[in-house]
């Protein structure tokens, strides 16, 4: 099974039929991990996913394993509900708001599906071990036929139902979805709306944390000075392949900044929010995906290429201290039959994990409490590292975005813990367009002097190596 000079990762790739020879695309490089340099704590609570309340209820696929089981497999720790723009066209109930009875309005009313109501959402979140993240609807009268007072009444009633009547203890509430888009309102007007909604919702439960979505420097510059006193976090959507012609764009531009909008938002807090509010406000990236919105360019196939971009986006966000959570879009869209062709499906028709979902699982399943420093690799090979609080368990992710195997890699660890064994999991494909990538695991291997040498990372792959004493 072992290729000469290659080691366990090449063996895994060979077993999967992905590498015919160890002679191609040799890269000699060392990955250096320092467990003493902690970049983030509570990292194991970072990754989440958007639900689709129209299609996610278990009643819509009675023969599939329950949604909560699939979410546990993904390892998600946040669930956003009802999910995206649908939130601004969803009535969670009607007066007297005694129980949830979701109704879709506008064009969303035409989509078939038994709607997941608020109680089932909470039970799903609890079963999955995830933080509920709720979007209360708000959009213009022109787009929805509803007034601001209508939306405010619904929002206040939902906070009361959730945290007073049912005592669910839901902490995170977002006001509207992407109200910077579709000419819903101006930044100044949205700041007024946020203030009104936040104060009314916190009258019901002062413990909640309230946020609102924005986009870009110009929005934050006008919005934050007026809104910051009423905000606990700001949120944004991060679709970072908008002008890519294809996966090859990433190969030609290895230094592409996949998380620039999140960095702009973080910097804007200190630039535009009131000084008294800056320490409090965090950033939530509430929609993540690798999507080209143009009709030409990189298609939306649910492939390993898209999955690797999503994986790397989450990894980079984990290194941003002000970002509270990274939430991928999404469990599914409206027609399960298109799951293999649409990157918006983390889960398939039977709640099986699709390539988009694997990008989440690579983090959700293996993240430990801390993100620690990791460097080295090469132009197309990069790494991340995470440890348990006592450093007894160390995880190292090796991303090879290149098309060919990277040989003769090594991992050198600086740590007070002396590691003796390692095991690996490899997620790899036959190329970036592969819609059926493989997931393989290897046996334990010895570690000498906190160094593991002679590794091979297959092309278009993520390999996770777990070190233990």
C-alpha positions, -999 to +999 in steps of 0.1 A: +000+000+000+029+024+007+045+043-021+083+048-017+091+079+002+055+089+004+040+076+036+004+073+048-014+100+027-001+086-005-012+051+006-047+065+013-049+081-021-037+049-038-064+029-020-089+054-032-076+050-068-067+087-070-030+085-075-014+062-100+022+072-093+042+090-066+064+106-092+042+136-102+043+172-090+069+167-062+067+194-035+092+194-006+078+214+022+074+215+060+042+225+079+051+240+112+026+240+141+030+258+174+004+247+200+016+275+223+003+302+200-034+303+205-053+322+178-089+314+189-106+298+218-140+280+216-133+273+180-154+241+182-185+263+184-178+282+152-194+265+122-231+266+113-255+262+084-286+279+071-318+259+072-346+260+047-378+260+067-398+254+035-381+221+027-362+209+058-390+195+079-387+157+083-422+153+070-409+162+035-387+131+034-403+105+057-380+077+045-348+096+053-328+097+085-340+127+106-325+161+098-310+164+133-289+132+128-275+147+095-267+179+113-249+161+141-228+143+114-219+177+099-209+189+134-227+223+129-229+245+160-252+272+146-286+269+128-299+299+110-337+300+107-359+304+086-329+309+063-320+339+041-344+359+020-372+335+029-371+351+064-385+384+049-413+365+033-423+343+063-449+349+089-440+327+118-476+329+132-505+353+133-523+372+161-528+363+189-494+345+183-503+316+207-485+290+187-463+288+156-480+285+123-456+295+095-469+309+063-449+318+032-459+350+014-449+364-020-432+341-045-422+318-017-458+308-012-456+288-044-429+263-033-442+230-021-433+216+013-445+212+049-430+242+067-408+237+097-424+257+125-405+274+153-410+247+179-397+220+155-367+243+147-358+246+184-362+208+189-339+202+159-313+227+172-313+210+206-311+175+191-281+187+169-264+205+198-265+238+178-271+275+188-304+288+174-299+319+152-332+335+143-339+361+115-370+382+121-385+394+089-383+430+076-386+443+041-403+471+022-441+474+018-435+474-019-419+440-019-440+423+008-472+442+012-465+445+049-457+476+069-429+482+093-454+480+122-466+446+109-430+432+109-422+448+143-453+433+159-443+398+145-408+401+158-417+412+193-443+384+195-417+358+185-392+369+211-420+367+237-432+333+225-397+319+223-381+333+255-411+341+278-438+317+270-417+287+260-385+297+278-363+285+250-335+310+258-328+320+222-299+345+223-291+356+187-316+376+166-310+392+132-333+419+119-341+413+083-321+396+057-297+415+034-317+447+036-289+464+017-300+444-013-330+449-037-331+486-027-351+476+004-339+507+023-310+530+028-283+526+055-296+555+075-332+543+073-321+507+082-303+521+113-335+537+124-354+504+119-327+484+138-329+508+167-367+505+169-367+467+166-338+461+189-352+483+217-387+467+214-374+432+213-351+438+243-380+452+263-393+416+262-360+400+269-330+422+277-306+393+275-309+387+238-283+398+213-294+417+182-277+422+148-283+433+113-268+425+079-248+449+057-224+449+027-193+469+021-175+500+033-201+525+021-229+507+039-211+504+072-199+540+070-234+553+070-251+526+090-229+520+120-227+555+135-264+556+139-271+519+146-242+507+168-258+516+202-285+491+194-264+463+180-245+434+195-232+421+161-232+429+124-237+402+098-228+397+062-231+373+033-199+360+018-201+346-017-165+348-028-163+334-064-185+361-079-162+368-109-144+335-112-144+319-146-138+285-130-117+267-104-086+275-124-090+311-112-080+299-077-049+282-091-038+313-110-044+335-080-032+315-049-031+346-028-068+355-034-084+370-003-114+348+002-127+367+033-121+404+024-158+415+031-155+400+066-123+419+072-139+451+060-168+446+084-144+440+113-124+471+106-156+491+101-166+485+137-136+504+149-138+530+122-175+539+123-192+526+155-195+547+185-164+543+208-186+529+236-199+502+214-168+489+196-157+463+221-191+447+223-199+443+186-190+411+168-192+399+132-213+369+120-208+356+085-243+343+081-241+330+045-210+313+030-207+297-004-185+296-035-208+310-061-205+329-094-237+349-097-232+356-134-247+334-161-212+328-175-183+316-155-178+289-129-209+267-128-227+258-095-221+220-096-219+204-062-183+195-067-152+191-046-138+222-062-165+243-046-162+224-014-125+232-011-132+269-015-159+268+012-135+248+034-107+273+030-131+303+036-141+288+069-105+282+079-095+318+072-125+331+091-115+310+121-083+331+122-103+364+124-108+370+162-138+393+158-158+368+137-182+350+160-195+323+136-193+311+100-226+298+087-227+280+053-256+284+028-273+259+032-289+226+039-308+226+006-327+247-018-362+238-032-358+206-053-338+178-038-334+162-073-309+189-082-286+183-052-257+169-073-259+199-097-263+227-071-237+238-046-265+251-024-272+215-011-251+204+019-275+175+022-291+153-005-326+138-009-320+113+019-301+138+041-269+123+029-238+145+030-230+162-003-196+178-012-207+211+001-216+193+034-182+177+035-166+211+036-186+217+068-179+182+082-142+186+078-144+214+104-174+204+125-162+169+131-126+176+138-124+211+154-110+211+189-114+240+214-085+261+201-071+273+168-033+274+170-006+287+147+002+268+116+025+279+087+043+265+057+032+242+029+037+259-004+019+280-030-010+256-034-007+237-001-018+254+031-027+242+066-047+249+098-043+234+133-065+230+163-059+215+198-079+205+228-076+228+258-049+205+272-032+200+238-035+163+242-054+161+209-039+180+179-056+182+145-038+194+114-057+201+082-036+200+049-054+216+019-039+208-015-059+229-039-036+219-068-044+193-094-015+170-086-002+153-054+021+172-031+048+148-020+074+147+008+054+169+031+062+169+068+045+183+099+068+196+127+050+204+160+062+226+188+043+217+219+048+208+255+030+175+247+051+147+231+030+131+204+036+094+197+009+085+171-010+100+142-040+089+121-054+105+090-086+111+071-085+122+035-113+139+014-101+139-022-114+140-058-103+131-093-103+168-101-122+200-091-153+189-111-156+156-093-192+154-078-184+121-060-152+127-040-140+100-016-136+100+021-110+075+034-093+068+067-059+053+076-045+034+105-023+048+132+013+059+124+043+066+146+056+101+153+092+107+161+104+138+179+070+156+173+076+153+136+057+133+110+075+131+077+071+117+042+035+126+036+017+130+004-015+151-001-035+141-032-045+167-057-077+186-049-079+173-013-081+180+024-063+157+047-069+158+084-041+144+106-048+137+143-019+136+167-021+120+201+004+111+229 
